[in-house]
């Protein structure tokens, strides 16, 4: 019974001219264009070209370019008294529920937020719309934590990268991406019985599993022979590798930027070869190794600080199933 439509949509943050079309059963009912500009000449309401009215000043859209609050994704906490998510991460299996959490320095000052779930496309292309809804909140809240995707009710998300945006009116409050990876839940279950040290990082990226082992767990400073306690860590890594028969395993060594570049390159190569040699001795069958040293290349943190240099001295073991 409606005789028209009044709504709002995600305004792009990339400057330029955009066109909006309203389509019913393949027929364009109305269309219009608008511009997102850096410094509009005035703040008066403007009429777009065509049948769609731009009822807000163009300058209002600049609110979307402010730095949004950080947002985390993970599992809803099992402890009812806990005020943060469990198992915070950015990779999820299509069959998993996904929760989000973000904090606001001040109160929300609104009784509702607008949440948009988008599928990230190639650079320069528009994101694909997945879902959008209004979330009722208390104005006194200093953030938001909720389960926003349940595959039972919302359907499974296709593998790929997704973006969540949270708005208060036209202000972008939080903006962050996460990834959906097929088969990830099964791979995660395989890791639960492993006893890797806390400082060993295990991450999933598409079909790959990356194990990041910091230098202190394996080597003494400026050495390439394994510490005695390193064997325990690498034995656990070998258990992971045995679950991926016929995989290509990349063993990459890295150093910080202290010392001569050529020396660091050779040291990283020796360390990577030492790790490969030990893993092979654990009876791995069908695993093909790709072992390299990169020296100071690809630092994880700045080499200007002690903490940064410590993180850069590492061995990465990347499992690429075939």
Secondary structure, DSSP 8 states (H G I E B T S, - for coil): --SS--------SS-EEEEEEEEETTEEEEEEEEEE-SS-S--S-B--EES--B-S-GGGGGGGGS--B-EEEEB--SSTT--S-BS--SEE-TTS-EEEEEE-SS---SSEEEEEEEE--STTS--EEEEEEEEE--TT-SEEEEEEE-HHHH----SEEEEEEEEETTEEEEEEEEEE-TTHHHHHHHHTT----TT-EEEEETTEEEEEEEGGGTB-TT--SB-TTHHHHHHHHHHHHHTSTT-EEEEEEE--SSS-HHHHHHHHHHHHHHHHHHHHTTT--S-EEEEEE-TT-S-SS-TTSHHHHHHHSEEEEEEE--
